[in-house]
Amino acid sequence: MTSPYHNPVLLQESVDGLNIKENGVYVDVTFGGGGHSKEILKRLGVDGRLFAFDQDEDALANAIDDERFQLISQNFQFLKQFLKFYGIRKVDGILADFGVSSHQFDEAERGFSIRFNADLDMRMNRSNELSAYQVINSYSQQDLASVLFQYGELRNANAMAKTIVETRLETPIKTTDQLKEVLKRFLPKMKENKILAQIYQAIRIEVNQEIAVLKDFLLQAPEVLKEGGRLSLISYHSLEDRLVKRFIRAGRFEGEAEKDFYGNINVPLRKVGGLITPSAEEISRNNRARSAKLRIAERI
């Protein structure tokens, strides 16, 4: 299945992971082009329900005309709040595809892609105040270096931040091409695209507070899942996947799992199967799937 908005990654595998019941209630927290949602709806009966979240106003145009379906124009960090608004306290499964959509990459003016020159934006929700321009032009050198190191895993983060700050003292850095020019000495030809992708990833994560949002979501998920309910989670970079893996294993993001008085491990989830990655065939059809990692868990 393909969509002009987004090619759904690991489509069958992620929806299979939900172990769908015909009359169940499910949530797709990253609706995008609706590919995963359409596959879930195909497997639901007349009494099944599907709620979907997406903060990007462009995704609203993809809303599915189906009485079993409800699209919520919000960030999935508000999962519990908006399910409660619709009278839903427990669900049978939640699917999340944490990647930037093909549409967001391909819309040049959004500033997500290293392929295009655009204003420094990178907001998934364009009503938010914080943009890439503000990160680049107003963050302190220390904070900039922290963003580049933590979220881009860039060894030259301090030097890059120093260069950005020195440049913006003379003139603001307004576009992605200007940013590339400022940092060109850190972009050797053989590694230019890889390093640029790391820089863009770091800024995008900061602009959209992606790590904080992911943590909020993961903490809420077990609260809204029924016993035996499933989580099907697709990550694209090590920062996300590490958090997902640790939370499934330990119910927390750092340290070991909590234990009760008798020393029994007390966690809300158990993993189902092992790590799932796209086939060579899928990657050949959709190169953006190459870094995808799917982990499935069940509510205990």
matplotlib code that plots the C-alpha trace (Angstrom):
import matplotlib.pyplot as plt

x = [0.0, 1.3, 0.1, 0.9, 1.5, 3.5, 4.5, 3.7, 6.7, 6.5, 2.8, 1.8, 4.3, 3.2, -0.5, 0.0, 1.7, -1.5, -3.2, -6.4, -9.8, -12.7, -14.7, -11.6, -10.6, -7.3, -5.2, -2.8, -0.9, 1.0, -1.7, 0.2, -1.1, -3.3, -1.6, -1.4, -4.9, -6.5, -4.9, -6.3, -9.8, -9.6, -9.2, -11.9, -15.5, -18.5, -18.3, -14.5, -13.2, -10.1, -8.8, -5.9, -3.6, -1.7, -0.5, 0.4, -2.5, -1.6, -2.5, -6.1, -6.7, -6.1, -9.0, -10.8, -14.5, -15.6, -18.0, -15.6, -12.8, -12.0, -9.0, -7.7, -5.7, -3.3, 0.2, 0.1, 1.6, -2.0, -3.1, -4.8, -6.5, -8.2, -9.2, -10.9, -12.6, -14.1, -15.2, -12.4, -10.5, -8.9, -7.9, -6.9, -3.8, -1.7, 0.5, 3.2, 5.5, 7.8, 9.5, 9.1, 6.6, 7.6, 5.3, 7.1, 10.5, 9.2, 7.6, 10.6, 9.3, 9.1, 12.9, 13.1, 15.1, 18.8, 17.8, 16.2, 16.9, 14.2, 13.6, 14.8, 11.5, 11.2, 8.0, 5.7, 3.0, 3.2, 1.3, 4.1, 6.3, 9.7, 11.3, 14.7, 15.4, 15.0, 17.1, 20.0, 19.8, 18.9, 20.2, 23.4, 26.5, 26.3, 22.7, 23.3, 26.3, 24.1, 21.4, 23.9, 25.7, 22.7, 20.3, 22.7, 25.5, 28.0, 31.5, 32.2, 29.2, 31.1, 33.0, 29.9, 28.0, 30.9, 30.9, 27.1, 27.2, 30.1, 28.4, 25.0, 26.7, 27.2, 24.0, 21.1, 21.2, 17.8, 17.9, 19.0, 21.5, 23.0, 23.4, 25.1, 27.5, 28.3, 29.1, 30.8, 34.2, 32.6, 31.1, 33.8, 32.5, 32.5, 30.4, 28.5, 25.0, 25.4, 26.6, 24.0, 21.3, 22.6, 22.6, 19.0, 17.9, 19.3, 17.6, 14.3, 14.2, 14.8, 12.2, 9.5, 10.6, 10.5, 12.3, 10.1, 7.0, 8.1, 8.6, 5.2, 3.6, 5.3, 4.4, 0.8, 0.5, 0.3, -2.3, -4.7, -4.0, -6.2, -4.6, -3.3, -3.4, -0.6, 1.9, 3.5, 6.2, 8.4, 11.6, 14.1, 17.1, 19.0, 17.7, 14.1, 14.8, 16.9, 14.0, 11.4, 13.6, 14.4, 10.8, 9.5, 12.1, 12.1, 9.1, 11.4, 14.0, 17.0, 18.2, 16.8, 13.1, 11.4, 11.0, 8.3, 9.0, 9.8, 12.2, 9.8, 10.3, 7.3, 6.9, 3.8, 4.8, 6.4, 8.0, 6.4, 9.0, 12.2, 13.3, 11.7, 13.3, 12.2, 13.0, 15.5, 12.5, 10.7, 13.9, 14.3, 10.7, 11.1, 14.6, 13.3, 12.4, 16.1, 16.6, 13.2, 13.0, 9.7, 9.3, 6.1, 4.9, 1.9, 0.3, 0.7]
y = [0.0, 3.5, 7.0, 10.3, 11.6, 8.8, 5.2, 3.3, 1.5, -2.2, -2.0, -5.6, -6.4, -3.5, -4.1, -7.8, -6.9, -5.4, -8.8, -7.1, -8.1, -7.3, -5.4, -3.8, -0.1, 1.0, 4.1, 5.2, 8.0, 9.0, 9.2, 10.9, 9.6, 7.1, 4.0, 2.2, 3.4, 2.0, -1.4, -1.4, -0.5, -3.4, -5.8, -4.3, -5.4, -3.0, -2.5, -1.8, 1.7, 3.5, 6.8, 8.6, 11.5, 13.9, 17.5, 18.4, 20.2, 18.8, 15.3, 16.4, 16.3, 12.5, 11.9, 8.6, 8.7, 5.8, 6.0, 3.8, 6.4, 9.6, 11.8, 14.0, 17.0, 16.9, 15.7, 12.2, 13.4, 14.2, 10.6, 9.9, 13.4, 13.1, 9.5, 10.5, 13.3, 10.8, 8.5, 6.0, 4.8, 1.6, 0.4, -2.9, -1.6, 1.4, 1.9, 4.5, 5.3, 8.0, 9.0, 12.2, 11.6, 11.5, 14.5, 16.6, 15.7, 16.4, 19.8, 22.0, 25.0, 22.9, 22.8, 19.1, 17.9, 18.4, 18.4, 21.8, 25.3, 26.7, 28.9, 27.4, 26.0, 22.2, 22.5, 19.5, 21.7, 25.1, 26.8, 26.2, 29.2, 27.4, 27.0, 26.0, 29.7, 30.4, 27.4, 28.5, 32.2, 32.5, 29.5, 30.0, 28.3, 25.8, 24.9, 24.7, 22.3, 20.2, 19.9, 18.9, 16.4, 14.8, 14.6, 14.5, 12.5, 14.9, 14.8, 18.4, 19.8, 22.4, 23.7, 23.7, 25.7, 28.2, 28.7, 29.3, 31.8, 33.8, 34.0, 35.1, 38.0, 39.6, 38.4, 36.1, 32.6, 32.4, 29.5, 25.9, 26.8, 29.5, 27.0, 24.6, 27.4, 28.3, 24.7, 23.7, 23.2, 20.4, 18.7, 16.6, 15.6, 11.9, 12.4, 15.6, 14.1, 11.9, 14.8, 17.2, 14.5, 14.4, 18.2, 18.4, 15.6, 17.3, 20.6, 18.9, 16.9, 20.1, 22.1, 19.5, 18.3, 14.8, 13.0, 14.6, 13.8, 10.2, 9.8, 11.3, 9.0, 5.8, 6.6, 7.0, 4.0, 1.3, 3.3, 3.2, -0.3, -3.1, -6.2, -8.1, -5.0, -4.4, -1.7, -1.6, 1.0, 1.9, 4.0, 5.4, 6.5, 5.1, 7.8, 6.7, 3.0, 3.0, 4.7, 2.3, -0.8, 0.3, 1.2, -2.2, -4.0, -1.9, 0.4, 3.3, 5.1, 4.8, 2.2, -1.2, -2.3, -1.8, -4.8, -5.6, -6.5, -10.1, -9.1, -9.8, -7.5, -5.1, -3.9, -3.0, -4.5, -7.6, -7.8, -9.8, -11.5, -9.8, -6.7, -6.5, -4.6, -4.0, -6.6, -5.8, -5.7, -3.1, -1.0, -1.2, 0.2, 2.8, 3.9, 5.8, 2.5, 1.4, 2.6, 1.5, -0.8, -2.3, -3.4, -5.0, -5.2, -6.5, -5.0, -7.4]
z = [0.0, -0.9, -0.4, -2.0, 1.5, 3.1, 2.4, 5.6, 6.9, 8.2, 7.4, 7.8, 10.6, 12.8, 12.3, 12.8, 16.1, 17.4, 17.3, 16.3, 17.7, 15.4, 18.0, 19.7, 20.2, 18.7, 18.4, 15.6, 17.3, 14.2, 11.5, 8.7, 5.4, 7.0, 5.7, 9.0, 10.0, 6.8, 7.4, 11.0, 9.8, 7.2, 10.1, 12.4, 12.4, 12.4, 16.2, 16.2, 16.7, 15.7, 17.0, 15.3, 16.4, 14.2, 15.1, 11.5, 9.9, 6.5, 7.7, 8.3, 4.5, 4.7, 7.2, 6.5, 5.9, 8.1, 11.1, 13.1, 12.7, 14.6, 13.8, 16.6, 15.6, 18.5, 19.5, 20.9, 24.2, 25.0, 24.4, 27.7, 27.9, 24.5, 24.8, 28.0, 26.2, 23.8, 26.6, 26.1, 29.2, 27.9, 24.5, 22.9, 21.0, 20.1, 17.0, 16.6, 13.7, 15.1, 11.8, 9.9, 7.1, 3.5, 3.0, 5.6, 4.0, 0.5, 1.2, 0.7, 2.7, 5.9, 6.1, 7.1, 4.2, 3.4, -0.3, -0.4, 0.6, 2.9, 5.8, 9.1, 10.4, 11.1, 13.1, 12.8, 14.3, 12.6, 15.3, 17.8, 18.5, 18.7, 15.2, 13.9, 13.3, 17.0, 18.0, 15.7, 16.4, 20.0, 21.9, 23.9, 22.6, 25.5, 24.8, 21.0, 21.6, 24.0, 21.3, 18.6, 20.8, 22.6, 19.6, 16.7, 18.4, 16.7, 18.0, 16.8, 18.6, 20.6, 17.6, 15.5, 18.1, 18.5, 14.7, 14.6, 17.5, 16.0, 12.6, 13.9, 15.7, 12.3, 10.6, 11.4, 9.9, 8.2, 5.7, 5.6, 2.8, 5.0, 7.9, 5.5, 4.4, 8.0, 8.9, 5.6, 7.2, 9.3, 6.1, 4.3, 0.9, 1.6, 4.7, 4.0, 3.7, 6.8, 9.0, 7.6, 8.4, 12.0, 12.3, 11.0, 13.2, 16.3, 15.5, 14.5, 17.8, 19.8, 17.9, 18.3, 21.8, 20.4, 23.2, 25.9, 23.9, 23.4, 27.1, 28.0, 25.5, 26.7, 30.4, 29.4, 27.1, 29.8, 31.7, 28.7, 27.5, 28.6, 30.1, 27.0, 24.9, 22.5, 21.7, 18.2, 18.0, 15.0, 15.7, 13.3, 15.3, 18.3, 20.7, 20.2, 20.0, 23.1, 25.1, 23.7, 24.4, 28.0, 28.8, 27.5, 29.6, 32.8, 32.8, 33.1, 31.1, 33.3, 35.8, 36.6, 36.8, 40.1, 42.4, 45.0, 48.6, 47.6, 44.8, 42.0, 39.0, 38.6, 35.0, 33.1, 29.8, 28.3, 24.9, 22.2, 19.8, 18.9, 17.0, 13.5, 10.6, 7.0, 4.4, 1.6, -0.8, 1.3, 1.5, -2.2, -2.6, 0.1, 1.0, 4.1, 5.7, 5.9, 9.5, 10.9, 14.0, 15.2, 18.8, 20.1, 23.7, 25.6, 28.7, 31.7]

ax = plt.figure().add_subplot(projection="3d")
ax.plot(x, y, z, "-o")
ax.set_aspect("equal")
plt.show()
